[in-house]
Amino acid sequence: MYGEEPSGPAVHAAGVFRAAGARDVLELGAGHGRDALYFAREGFTVEATDSSAIGLEQLRRGALAQDTDGWVTTAVHDVREALPLPDGAVDAVFAHLLLCMALSTEESRALVDEIRRVLRPGGMFVYTVRHTGDAHYGAGTAHGDDIFQHGGFAVHFFPRALVDALADGWNLEEVHAFEEGDLPRRLWRITQTLPRGAPSPRHRPTSSSTTPACCASLFCSAAAPLFTAPAPALSRTSSPPTRRHPSTCPPGAT
Ligand SMILES: C[S@@+](CC[C@H](N)C(=O)[O-])C[C@H]1O[C@@H](n2cnc3c(N)ncnc32)[C@H](O)[C@@H]1O
């Protein structure tokens, strides 16, 4: 339905994730994987989830074909359930056109709480939603909570107040309006980050003189070991090969 090319929001997100020093990305509602595969090609380790096993099967075939299968983990998962990851497991979360599916406001709130739980301090969440300025807002059957079913497809159109509410306790970095498709669909791309707070032990330098400059980047592995263990509910089909992170880390700081 969405083709093989990465979405514009994914291309943007890869840039901001890289600039923040992120290394691993959790993608929710990954579908057949156009964006997950792009993140993997861009050098990120990707954990891709979706409630559709069919889409994820296609994603895995794509990863094999592109030789990025060692960098992509998939899990069939409904985001109305707790995320299948431990606390503080990932640097960044991406969700394109997921929160505006038929999730109630309460389900969206619970999901964002879960995203907060699995992100490391300073972690970044980029998501997109159709909003109440969309031409289809109010069309079709109303299901409450700004959810309207039109042409057999239910969409939660986000009011700005909901974006702000979901950013409560986060730093809301950007709400970017854009259009997509023929209708056109009117969307927001939202970027929010977790406050850094106290540094976690893995990021605490032991000596400023031995810390490379790139370790100003929150997620640089040169400062301390990074999360490497796969989450219990996620499994990799093969071990990832060693490769350099896309950010400018020194040799040896993979
Ligand atoms: C509009 S598609 C977008 C797919 C992908 N992000 C992309 O842009 O190519 C929405 C995706 O969310 C998934 N989805 C819908 N409800 C979900 C839920 N409750 N939990 C997990 N995934 C869900 C669908 O299976 C579908 O793949």
The ligand as a Tripos MOL2 file, in Angstrom:
@<TRIPOS>MOLECULE
LIG
   27    29     1     0     0
SMALL
NO_CHARGES

@<TRIPOS>ATOM
      1 C1         -1.4480    3.0490    8.3010 C.3       1 LIG1
      2 S1         -0.4560    1.6390    8.5510 S.3       1 LIG1
      3 C2          1.1970    2.3270    8.6070 C.3       1 LIG1
      4 C3          2.2450    1.2840    8.4340 C.3       1 LIG1
      5 C4          3.6950    1.8240    8.4660 C.3       1 LIG1
      6 N1          3.9470    2.6320    9.6410 N.3       1 LIG1
      7 C5          3.9940    2.6130    7.2180 C.2       1 LIG1
      8 O1          3.9280    3.8550    7.2730 O.co2     1 LIG1
      9 O2          4.2700    1.9830    6.1860 O.co2     1 LIG1
     10 C6         -0.7800    1.3200   10.2750 C.3       1 LIG1
     11 C7         -0.1170    0.0720   10.8030 C.3       1 LIG1
     12 O3         -0.4590   -0.0370   12.1900 O.3       1 LIG1
     13 C8         -0.7630   -1.3910   12.4820 C.3       1 LIG1
     14 N2         -1.6690   -1.3960   13.6360 N.ar      1 LIG1
     15 C9         -2.9360   -0.9690   13.6970 C.ar      1 LIG1
     16 N3         -3.4310   -1.1080   14.9310 N.ar      1 LIG1
     17 C10        -2.4300   -1.6410   15.6750 C.ar      1 LIG1
     18 C11        -2.3220   -2.0300   17.0260 C.ar      1 LIG1
     19 N4         -3.3480   -1.8930   17.8770 N.pl3     1 LIG1
     20 N5         -1.1430   -2.5420   17.4660 N.ar      1 LIG1
     21 C12        -0.1100   -2.6730   16.6150 C.ar      1 LIG1
     22 N6         -0.1570   -2.3310   15.3150 N.ar      1 LIG1
     23 C13        -1.3040   -1.8400   14.8530 C.ar      1 LIG1
     24 C14        -1.3970   -1.9320   11.2130 C.3       1 LIG1
     25 O4         -1.2910   -3.3450   11.1350 O.3       1 LIG1
     26 C15        -0.5870   -1.2330   10.1320 C.3       1 LIG1
     27 O5          0.5410   -1.9790    9.7480 O.3       1 LIG1
@<TRIPOS>BOND
     1     1     2 1
     2     2     3 1
     3     2    10 1
     4     3     4 1
     5     4     5 1
     6     5     6 1
     7     5     7 1
     8     7     8 2
     9     7     9 1
    10    10    11 1
    11    11    12 1
    12    11    26 1
    13    12    13 1
    14    13    14 1
    15    13    24 1
    16    14    15 ar
    17    14    23 ar
    18    15    16 ar
    19    16    17 ar
    20    17    18 ar
    21    17    23 ar
    22    18    19 1
    23    18    20 ar
    24    20    21 ar
    25    21    22 ar
    26    22    23 ar
    27    24    25 1
    28    24    26 1
    29    26    27 1
@<TRIPOS>SUBSTRUCTURE
     1 LIG1         1 GROUP 0 **** ****
